[in-house]
Structure formats: structure tokens, C-alpha cells
């Protein structure tokens, strides 16, 4: 079936499209290796979570479970009540996240089969030490209320790709391309986080270069998956009560970017090991590439 495309946003040479029936080959060519975002309209079509993950479901089955947000602890039932009644003047704290693999493993079957566009992923491979990924091998559920803003503008840690699947409600995402990093004022010591917290009302006296950036905003709705490539700055705000599932991905397309991030961290914390780690990752990348072409997962 041919790809169906809907244009979401076209601003200052940045075009974000929504695509249906997209082949993996088209995704790999135009988005994965081109490092360009896209909204995939039907990636999670086979997930039972598409209908199952509602506020009512989580309140019925997990109301007493605790969640901690910005140092404060709430019951999930209490949070969901706030999420459903919150607004821009009184939004529920955000983000409220649940770790599926470690905390709610019984929900894994609801987000299966894995998104084909996120495969193959080297996260979880025996050849990639987990400590280099800082816990990225998890599926996260995000809850949000109207008016809830992600607390900062960032690109995904370790330069991983992100797949964010909206399952309930609508969320507005804003993306800024990697070649505008100089306008985002990366935080010293945390270069993946921008010092410009509020991109809707930026302090241009403090961050004048931000005026040269071209943020692009668009809405992602239920059943749609946003692919945010490595290095793309982004943030989000909920327009309604929202539930989404996010995962990170690492493969041949962002392997060199990942190696660079690892090297920066090693130079900061374990400089004597940095060269050895880079040599190992270079070899491992070649081995994994060969195995992936043969359809072998390790």
C-alpha cells in the first residue's frame, strides 16, 4: 500500500509530515538515516494499549501505586484525578512517568509487537554495556494534564532517537533542528539541556541568539507516533489529559553520535578509559552492523 502523507507544519524550510502505510525502507531513507522527524499515523496499530491505556484503566488497577514528581509523592489515583481536572492555571505536575519494564512488566504485552520503525535497536544488546546508556533501555508511560509543560528543552540523552506514541489525548510538540544548537544555549555540564526554559516567552535579553532559531510546533493525537531523531531539540505541552509511551532507540544511524556522547562523558569522569572505550565501541559497531544485516540479534 502506498504511503499516505498529511502535511502538519511547513515553516522556514522545516517540514514535518504525518505519514500512513510507510514502508520501513522509506522510513530508513527519508527519516532514520536522514535524521529528520516524522509523525507516523499507524505505527502502533497492533498495540492493545491503543484502546486499553486510559485514565480509567490506570485508576482502576493502579490507584494505590505511588509516583514521585519533583520530589513530591502522590498516589497514581490522586494524580489522575488532578490530571483530569487540571487546566493551564492549575496543571498537574509534569512529567509523571511509569517505567514499564521495571515497575509494570505486566503491561509489556500491551505495547507489543515492538514498533518496526524502532528496529533493530542496540539498546539491550550484550555488546553495549548498559552503564553507557544510563538506563535508556526502558519503555516509559507519560501522563499529563492540560497546560502541563515539559520542564526543559532538550535532545535525548546520549543522542538517542526517540519514539513517542500518543495513546490518549493530544499533545503539542515543538522541535528545533540540531544545526541550531548554538541558538539554544546548551547548559554547561549538561549539553543536552537548553538554558532557554520557556521557548514561548524566551528571555531574549539573556539569550539573544534564540531569536534566530526556528521552533516548529504541531499536535500529535491518539494512535500517532512521533519520531524525534538524535540531536533534535524538543519539548512538549499537553493540550488535554494525555497518556503516551516513549522509548529510545540506538542503531547504525546514530551510533557515531552516541560514541561522541560517551566520549564526552568519559573525558569528564574517566579520562584514562576514554580511548579504550572508543576503540571498543568502534569495533562493536562494526560487529553489530554485520549481524544486523544478517538478521541476527545479540
Secondary structure as UniProt FT lines:
FT   STRAND          4..11
FT   TURN            12..13
FT   STRAND          14..20
FT   HELIX           24..27
FT   HELIX           28..32
FT   TURN            33..35
FT   STRAND          38..40
FT   TURN            41..46
FT   HELIX           49..52
FT   HELIX           55..62
FT   TURN            63..64
FT   STRAND          66..69
FT   TURN            70..71
FT   STRAND          72..75
FT   HELIX           76..85
FT   TURN            88..89
FT   STRAND          96..99
FT   HELIX           100..103
FT   HELIX           105..111
FT   HELIX           116..118
FT   TURN            123..124
FT   TURN            126..127
FT   HELIX           130..132
FT   TURN            133..135
FT   STRAND          140..144
FT   TURN            146..147
FT   HELIX           157..159
FT   STRAND          161..168
FT   STRAND          171..176
FT   HELIX           178..183
FT   STRAND          186..187
FT   TURN            188..189
FT   STRAND          190..194
FT   TURN            204..206
FT   HELIX           208..212
FT   STRAND          216..220
FT   TURN            222..223
FT   STRAND          224..228
FT   TURN            230..231
FT   STRAND          233..238
FT   STRAND          242..249
FT   TURN            252..254
FT   HELIX           255..269
FT   HELIX           271..293
FT   TURN            294..295
//
